Amino acid sequence: MWLLDKFLGKAIRHGKLIVTDHDGKVYEYGPGVDGMDPRGALHITLTDRRAAAHIARYPQLGAGEAFMWGWLVIEAPHDVRDLILFVTANTKSIGDKAIQAQGPLRKVAQKLIAGIDGVNLRSKARKNAEHTYNLTRRLYELFLDEDRQYTMAYYREDDPTGTSLEQAQLDKKAHIAAKMYLKPGMKVLDIGCGWGGLAMYLHKHYGCEVLGVALAPDQIAFCKERAAAEGVADKVKFKLMDYRDVEGQFDRISSVGLLEHVGTVHYPQFFQHTARLLKPDGVMFSHCCGRAGPPGHTDAWTRKYIFPGGYIPALSELVTQSEKAGWQVMDVEAMRFHYSHTLEEWYNRTVLHKDEIVELYDETFYRMWLFYLAGAEQSFRHGGMVNWQLVYVKDRAAIPMTRDFMHEESARLRASDTPPAWSLDPALKEAAE
């Protein structure tokens, strides 16, 4: 416990944290609650003698595993989200200094491990996609919105509590479509199409002929079922295939939540191949999680349990590699806190459906999912993560002179769409299900 005690003693400068070790010894950190949390001090119990050492030796991996395995218990009325947000709010400056203070050998080792993990050849890319996206359909129904948008929602107000997740996801699709400068009947390639929501949206509003590709079999099966049910399977097609195998010419290309899975070593291939696929006067839109600072590496816990092969890029990496392939970046937007609000809502919906998720999987999976959502939220709320939205062209005359067209088209699309009435009331959502 001495190593964890030393770290927490230095790190906790606000609020109050109480730790009860497996042997019953109690440790206290921080000056006091001081109005930081009206529920009082945050209290955790370590139930296994190995817990403290595991957390101290492997901070990110160890804490997540200790919580998953039941070695770390957060006492009511708090939960793991409270713990993660509390610790990271206290330690973000310390964490930055710790990264800077790492020895050269450790930095090289971390970069090497992350680099190797980011090599996503076709067989590995498919395996990684199946690990992340081929979970039980019902799981995603329980915590995502009606359209199964598994990326950042777009909250147009500073106070997100006045906007439902369903409305924010509709607004996100309007925001994306507006930036793509679409015209009726265009041919669109949607790389990493997820459960088909954006592809269906683009066809609905523009009559586009859309090809969606992804590597998770159940996602593609769901997409095909959805297109067939809506009678648009001849116009909105989905294929289980690697984007590197796509052929043809497209007016527009979209990739939402895709670049995080490509791997930095494959960025040149991504930008070169998409340049071949896009018509000379076309537009490519990309939305991805990103780093507000310089390049880094994916933490061990996320690589192991949630997104194997995943890496969140810095803007410099995206721009540098795209320029080499002949792309011109016409628009960049940093979405700062939108994803933290989205993840908070996903977390709350996961908690709401705890019993069903435990029945689908088990307690360990449920705790893993909570830790993932809460940890991701803190990265976008207190850490250095953002979402990048970039518009690429090969010919700068492909889009209008000013950004006015984006705002005008987004407003038009929003006026034409409303979410289901029950989305504003969780109780009505439960009844609808």
C-alpha positions as CSV (number, residue, x, y, z in Angstrom):
1,M,0.0,0.0,0.0
2,W,3.0,2.3,0.6
3,L,3.4,3.1,-3.2
4,L,-0.3,3.9,-3.7
5,D,-0.3,5.8,-0.5
6,K,2.6,7.9,-1.7
7,F,1.0,8.7,-5.0
8,L,-2.4,9.6,-3.5
9,G,-0.9,11.7,-0.8
10,K,0.8,13.8,-3.5
11,A,-2.0,13.8,-6.0
12,I,-5.2,14.6,-4.0
13,R,-5.3,18.4,-3.4
14,H,-9.1,19.0,-3.5
15,G,-12.0,17.1,-1.9
16,K,-11.6,14.1,0.3
17,L,-10.8,10.5,-0.5
18,I,-10.9,7.7,2.0
19,V,-9.3,4.3,1.3
20,T,-9.9,1.2,3.4
21,D,-7.2,-1.4,2.6
22,H,-7.9,-5.2,2.6
23,D,-6.6,-5.4,6.2
24,G,-9.0,-2.8,7.5
25,K,-6.5,0.0,7.8
26,V,-7.9,3.4,6.7
27,Y,-6.1,6.1,4.8
28,E,-7.4,9.6,4.1
29,Y,-6.3,12.1,1.4
30,G,-7.2,15.7,0.6
31,P,-8.1,18.7,2.7
32,G,-11.8,18.0,3.0
33,V,-15.1,18.0,1.1
34,D,-15.2,21.8,1.0
35,G,-18.4,21.9,-1.0
36,M,-16.8,19.9,-3.8
37,D,-19.4,17.1,-3.4
38,P,-22.5,17.5,-1.3
39,R,-22.6,13.7,-0.9
40,G,-19.5,13.8,1.3
41,A,-16.1,12.2,1.0
42,L,-15.5,9.5,-1.6
43,H,-14.8,6.2,0.0
44,I,-13.3,3.1,-1.6
45,T,-12.4,-0.3,-0.2
46,L,-9.7,-2.6,-1.5
47,T,-10.9,-6.1,-1.0
48,D,-7.8,-8.0,-2.1
49,R,-4.3,-7.8,-0.7
50,R,-2.9,-7.5,-4.3
51,A,-5.1,-4.5,-5.2
52,A,-3.0,-1.6,-4.0
53,A,0.2,-2.9,-5.6
54,H,-1.5,-3.7,-8.9
55,I,-3.0,-0.2,-9.1
56,A,0.3,1.5,-8.1
57,R,2.5,-0.5,-10.5
58,Y,0.1,-0.3,-13.5
59,P,-2.0,2.8,-12.9
60,Q,-4.3,2.8,-15.9
61,L,-4.4,-0.9,-16.5
62,G,-4.3,-1.9,-12.8
63,A,-7.1,0.4,-11.7
64,G,-9.5,-0.8,-14.4
65,E,-8.7,-4.4,-13.7
66,A,-9.0,-4.0,-9.9
67,F,-12.5,-2.5,-10.4
68,M,-13.5,-5.2,-13.0
69,W,-12.4,-8.0,-10.7
70,G,-14.1,-6.7,-7.6
71,W,-10.8,-5.9,-5.9
72,L,-11.7,-2.2,-5.7
73,V,-15.2,-1.3,-4.5
74,I,-16.6,2.2,-4.5
75,E,-18.9,2.8,-1.5
76,A,-22.4,4.3,-2.0
77,P,-23.5,6.9,-2.7
78,H,-20.6,7.3,-5.1
79,D,-19.7,5.1,-8.1
80,V,-16.8,4.5,-10.4
81,R,-17.6,7.5,-12.5
82,D,-17.3,9.7,-9.4
83,L,-14.0,8.1,-8.6
84,I,-12.4,8.5,-12.0
85,L,-13.6,12.1,-12.4
86,F,-12.4,12.9,-8.9
87,V,-9.0,11.5,-9.3
88,T,-8.4,12.9,-12.8
89,A,-9.6,16.3,-11.8
90,N,-7.0,16.3,-9.1
91,T,-4.2,14.7,-11.1
92,K,-4.3,16.1,-14.6
93,S,-1.3,18.4,-14.0
94,I,0.5,15.7,-12.2
95,G,-0.3,13.3,-15.0
96,D,1.1,15.7,-17.6
97,K,4.3,16.1,-15.6
98,A,4.6,12.4,-15.1
99,I,4.5,11.8,-18.9
100,Q,7.2,14.5,-19.4
101,A,9.3,12.9,-16.7
102,Q,9.3,9.4,-18.1
103,G,12.7,8.1,-18.9
104,P,13.7,7.8,-22.6
105,L,13.7,4.0,-22.5
106,R,10.1,3.9,-21.2
107,K,9.0,6.4,-23.8
108,V,10.6,4.4,-26.6
109,A,9.0,1.1,-25.2
110,Q,5.6,2.7,-25.0
111,K,5.9,4.1,-28.5
112,L,7.1,0.7,-29.9
113,I,4.2,-1.2,-28.2
114,A,1.6,1.2,-29.5
115,G,3.2,1.2,-33.0
116,I,3.1,-2.6,-33.2
117,D,-0.5,-2.7,-31.9
118,G,-1.4,-0.1,-34.6
119,V,-0.3,-2.4,-37.5
120,N,-3.8,-3.4,-38.8
121,L,-3.3,-5.8,-41.7
122,R,-6.6,-7.0,-43.2
123,S,-7.0,-10.1,-41.0
124,K,-6.1,-8.3,-37.8
125,A,-8.3,-5.3,-38.7
126,R,-11.3,-7.6,-39.1
127,K,-10.5,-9.4,-35.8
128,N,-10.2,-6.0,-34.0
129,A,-13.5,-4.8,-35.4
130,E,-15.3,-8.0,-34.4
131,H,-13.9,-7.6,-30.9
132,T,-15.3,-4.1,-30.5
133,Y,-18.5,-4.1,-32.6
134,N,-19.7,-7.7,-32.7
135,L,-21.1,-7.7,-29.2
136,T,-24.7,-8.6,-28.5
137,R,-27.1,-6.4,-30.4
138,R,-29.1,-5.8,-27.3
139,L,-26.2,-4.3,-25.5
140,Y,-26.0,-1.4,-28.0
141,E,-29.8,-0.9,-27.9
142,L,-29.6,-0.4,-24.1
143,F,-27.1,2.5,-24.0
144,L,-27.1,4.1,-27.5
145,D,-29.8,6.2,-29.1
146,E,-32.5,4.8,-31.3
147,D,-30.3,5.1,-34.4
148,R,-27.3,3.4,-32.7
149,Q,-24.9,6.3,-33.2
150,Y,-21.7,5.1,-31.5
151,T,-19.8,8.3,-31.9
152,M,-20.0,11.8,-30.4
153,A,-23.4,13.5,-30.3
154,Y,-23.6,17.2,-31.1
155,Y,-24.9,19.4,-28.2
156,R,-25.8,22.9,-29.5
157,E,-26.4,24.4,-26.1
158,D,-23.8,25.0,-23.3
159,D,-26.1,23.2,-21.0
160,P,-26.5,19.7,-22.4
161,T,-29.2,18.7,-19.9
162,G,-31.8,20.4,-22.1
163,T,-31.0,18.2,-25.1
164,S,-31.9,14.6,-25.4
165,L,-29.3,12.1,-26.7
166,E,-31.6,11.4,-29.6
167,Q,-31.8,15.1,-30.5
168,A,-28.1,15.6,-30.2
169,Q,-27.4,12.6,-32.5
170,L,-29.8,14.0,-35.1
171,D,-28.0,17.3,-34.8
172,K,-24.7,15.5,-35.3
173,K,-25.9,13.9,-38.5
174,A,-27.1,17.3,-39.8
175,H,-23.8,18.9,-38.9
176,I,-21.9,16.2,-40.8
177,A,-24.2,16.3,-43.9
178,A,-24.0,20.0,-44.1
179,K,-20.2,20.0,-44.2
180,M,-20.2,17.4,-47.0
181,Y,-21.9,19.9,-49.4
182,L,-24.1,17.2,-50.9
183,K,-26.3,17.4,-54.0
184,P,-29.3,15.2,-54.8
185,G,-28.4,11.8,-56.4
186,M,-24.7,11.9,-55.5
187,K,-22.7,8.6,-55.0
188,V,-21.3,8.4,-51.5
189,L,-18.9,6.0,-49.8
190,D,-19.3,5.6,-46.1
191,I,-16.2,4.0,-44.6
192,G,-16.8,2.4,-41.2
193,C,-20.6,2.7,-41.6
194,G,-21.5,1.3,-38.1
195,W,-25.1,0.4,-38.0
196,G,-26.0,2.4,-41.0
197,G,-27.5,5.5,-39.5
198,L,-25.5,8.1,-41.4
199,A,-25.9,6.2,-44.7
200,M,-29.7,6.0,-44.3
201,Y,-29.8,9.7,-43.3
202,L,-27.9,10.9,-46.4
203,H,-30.2,8.9,-48.7
204,K,-33.3,10.1,-46.9
205,H,-32.4,13.8,-47.3
206,Y,-30.5,13.8,-50.6
207,G,-31.5,10.7,-52.5
208,C,-27.9,9.7,-52.5
209,E,-26.7,6.3,-53.6
210,V,-24.6,5.1,-50.6
211,L,-22.2,2.3,-50.2
212,G,-21.4,1.5,-46.5
213,V,-18.5,-0.7,-45.7
214,A,-17.4,-2.1,-42.3
215,L,-15.6,-5.2,-40.9
216,A,-18.0,-6.4,-38.2
217,P,-20.4,-9.1,-39.6
218,D,-23.3,-8.3,-37.3
219,Q,-23.1,-4.6,-38.0
220,I,-23.4,-5.2,-41.7
221,A,-26.1,-7.8,-41.2
222,F,-28.1,-5.3,-39.2
223,C,-27.5,-2.6,-41.8
224,K,-28.8,-4.8,-44.6
225,E,-31.9,-5.7,-42.5
226,R,-32.5,-2.0,-41.9
227,A,-32.2,-1.0,-45.5
228,A,-34.5,-3.8,-46.6
229,A,-37.1,-3.0,-44.0
230,E,-37.2,0.6,-45.3
231,G,-37.3,-0.4,-48.9
232,V,-34.1,1.3,-49.9
233,A,-31.7,-1.7,-50.3
234,D,-31.2,-0.9,-54.0
235,K,-29.9,2.6,-53.1
236,V,-28.3,2.1,-49.7
237,K,-26.0,-0.9,-49.9
238,F,-23.7,-2.3,-47.3
239,K,-20.8,-4.7,-47.7
240,L,-18.6,-6.6,-45.3
241,M,-15.3,-5.5,-46.6
242,D,-12.1,-3.6,-45.9
243,Y,-12.1,-0.1,-47.3
244,R,-8.8,-1.0,-49.0
245,D,-10.7,-3.3,-51.3
246,V,-13.3,-0.8,-52.4
247,E,-13.1,0.2,-56.1
248,G,-14.9,2.8,-58.2
249,Q,-15.5,6.5,-58.1
250,F,-17.5,8.5,-55.6
251,D,-18.7,12.1,-55.3
252,R,-18.4,12.1,-51.5
253,I,-16.6,10.0,-48.9
254,S,-17.4,10.0,-45.2
255,S,-15.6,8.3,-42.4
256,V,-17.0,8.7,-38.9
257,G,-15.2,7.0,-36.0
258,L,-13.0,5.2,-38.5
259,L,-9.5,6.7,-38.3
260,E,-9.1,5.7,-34.7
261,H,-9.0,2.1,-36.0
262,V,-6.8,2.5,-39.0
263,G,-3.4,2.7,-37.3
264,T,-0.8,5.4,-37.9
265,V,1.3,3.2,-40.0
266,H,-1.6,2.8,-42.4
267,Y,-2.5,6.5,-42.7
268,P,-0.5,6.9,-46.0
269,Q,-2.4,4.0,-47.4
270,F,-5.8,5.4,-46.2
271,F,-5.3,8.8,-47.8
272,Q,-3.8,7.4,-51.0
273,H,-6.6,5.0,-51.5
274,T,-9.4,7.4,-50.7
275,A,-7.8,9.9,-53.1
276,R,-8.1,7.3,-55.9
277,L,-11.7,6.7,-55.0
278,L,-12.9,10.3,-54.9
279,K,-13.8,12.2,-58.1
280,P,-11.6,15.2,-58.9
281,D,-14.3,17.7,-57.7
282,G,-15.3,15.5,-54.7
283,V,-15.3,16.1,-51.0
284,M,-14.2,13.8,-48.2
285,F,-15.4,14.3,-44.6
286,S,-13.7,12.7,-41.6
287,H,-14.8,12.7,-38.0
288,C,-12.6,11.1,-35.3
289,C,-11.6,11.2,-31.7
290,G,-8.3,13.2,-31.5
291,R,-5.6,14.6,-29.3
292,A,-5.5,18.3,-28.6
293,G,-1.7,18.0,-28.2
294,P,1.1,16.2,-29.9
295,P,1.1,12.5,-30.9
296,G,0.9,9.9,-28.1
297,H,0.0,6.3,-27.5
298,T,-3.1,4.4,-26.5
299,D,-3.2,3.3,-22.9
300,A,-2.8,-0.4,-22.1
301,W,-6.2,-0.9,-20.6
302,T,-8.1,0.4,-23.7
303,R,-5.8,-1.5,-26.1
304,K,-6.4,-4.7,-24.1
305,Y,-10.1,-4.6,-23.3
306,I,-12.0,-2.2,-25.6
307,F,-10.2,-1.1,-28.8
308,P,-7.4,-3.4,-29.8
309,G,-5.4,-1.8,-32.5
310,G,-6.9,1.5,-31.8
311,Y,-5.1,4.9,-31.7
312,I,-6.4,8.4,-31.3
313,P,-4.5,10.7,-33.6
314,A,-3.2,14.2,-33.2
315,L,-4.2,16.8,-35.8
316,S,-0.6,17.0,-36.9
317,E,-0.6,13.4,-37.9
318,L,-3.8,13.7,-39.9
319,V,-2.8,16.8,-41.8
320,T,0.8,15.8,-42.5
321,Q,-0.2,12.4,-44.0
322,S,-3.1,13.8,-46.0
323,E,-0.9,16.5,-47.5
324,K,1.5,13.9,-48.8
325,A,-1.3,12.1,-50.7
326,G,-2.3,15.3,-52.4
327,W,-5.3,16.3,-50.2
328,Q,-6.1,19.9,-49.3
329,V,-7.6,20.5,-45.8
330,M,-10.4,23.0,-46.3
331,D,-12.0,23.0,-42.8
332,V,-11.1,21.9,-39.3
333,E,-13.3,21.9,-36.3
334,A,-12.3,20.9,-32.8
335,M,-15.3,19.5,-30.8
336,R,-14.2,19.9,-27.2
337,F,-16.8,18.7,-24.7
338,H,-19.5,17.2,-26.9
339,Y,-18.2,13.7,-26.4
340,S,-17.9,14.0,-22.6
341,H,-21.7,14.8,-22.5
342,T,-22.4,11.9,-24.8
343,L,-20.4,9.4,-22.7
344,E,-22.1,10.6,-19.6
345,E,-25.4,9.8,-21.1
346,W,-24.2,6.4,-22.3
347,Y,-22.9,5.7,-18.8
348,N,-26.3,6.7,-17.2
349,R,-28.2,4.4,-19.6
350,T,-25.8,1.6,-18.9
351,V,-26.4,1.9,-15.1
352,L,-30.1,2.1,-15.8
353,H,-29.9,-1.3,-17.5
354,K,-27.5,-3.0,-15.2
355,D,-29.6,-6.1,-14.5
356,E,-30.1,-6.9,-18.2
357,I,-26.5,-6.3,-19.1
358,V,-25.3,-8.6,-16.3
359,E,-27.8,-11.2,-17.5
360,L,-26.4,-10.9,-21.1
361,Y,-22.8,-11.1,-19.9
362,D,-21.8,-11.0,-16.2
363,E,-20.8,-8.6,-13.4
364,T,-17.2,-8.4,-14.7
365,F,-18.2,-7.3,-18.1
366,Y,-20.7,-4.8,-16.7
367,R,-17.9,-3.2,-14.5
368,M,-15.5,-3.2,-17.5
369,W,-18.1,-1.3,-19.5
370,L,-18.7,1.2,-16.8
371,F,-14.9,1.8,-16.4
372,Y,-14.5,2.3,-20.1
373,L,-17.3,4.8,-20.4
374,A,-16.3,6.8,-17.3
375,G,-12.6,6.7,-18.3
376,A,-13.4,7.9,-21.8
377,E,-15.6,10.7,-20.4
378,Q,-12.8,12.0,-18.2
379,S,-10.4,12.1,-21.1
380,F,-12.8,14.4,-23.0
381,R,-13.8,16.4,-19.9
382,H,-10.5,16.8,-18.0
383,G,-7.9,15.4,-20.3
384,G,-6.5,16.3,-23.7
385,M,-9.0,14.5,-26.0
386,V,-11.3,16.2,-28.5
387,N,-13.1,15.2,-31.6
388,W,-11.7,16.4,-35.0
389,Q,-13.9,17.1,-38.0
390,L,-12.0,17.7,-41.2
391,V,-13.1,18.5,-44.7
392,Y,-10.7,17.4,-47.5
393,V,-10.8,18.2,-51.2
394,K,-8.6,17.6,-54.2
395,D,-9.8,20.8,-55.9
396,R,-10.4,23.9,-53.6
397,A,-13.2,25.0,-55.9
398,A,-15.2,21.9,-54.8
399,I,-16.9,23.9,-52.0
400,P,-18.2,27.5,-51.6
401,M,-16.1,30.4,-50.6
402,T,-17.4,30.7,-47.0
403,R,-18.6,28.4,-44.3
404,D,-22.1,29.9,-44.5
405,F,-23.3,27.0,-46.6
406,M,-22.6,24.7,-43.6
407,H,-24.7,26.7,-41.1
408,E,-27.5,27.2,-43.6
409,E,-27.8,23.6,-44.6
410,S,-27.5,22.4,-41.0
411,A,-30.4,24.6,-40.0
412,R,-32.5,23.4,-42.9
413,L,-31.9,19.7,-42.0
414,R,-32.6,20.3,-38.3
415,A,-35.9,21.9,-39.2
416,S,-36.9,18.9,-41.2
417,D,-36.2,16.3,-38.5
418,T,-37.4,15.7,-34.9
419,P,-36.6,12.8,-32.6
420,P,-39.3,10.5,-31.3
421,A,-41.4,12.1,-28.5
422,W,-40.3,9.5,-25.9
423,S,-36.6,10.5,-26.3
424,L,-37.1,13.5,-23.9
425,D,-38.4,11.2,-21.1
426,P,-36.5,8.0,-20.1
427,A,-39.6,6.6,-18.6
428,L,-41.4,6.8,-21.9
429,K,-38.4,5.2,-23.6
430,E,-38.7,2.2,-21.3
431,A,-42.3,1.9,-22.1
432,A,-41.6,2.1,-25.8
433,E,-39.1,-0.8,-25.5
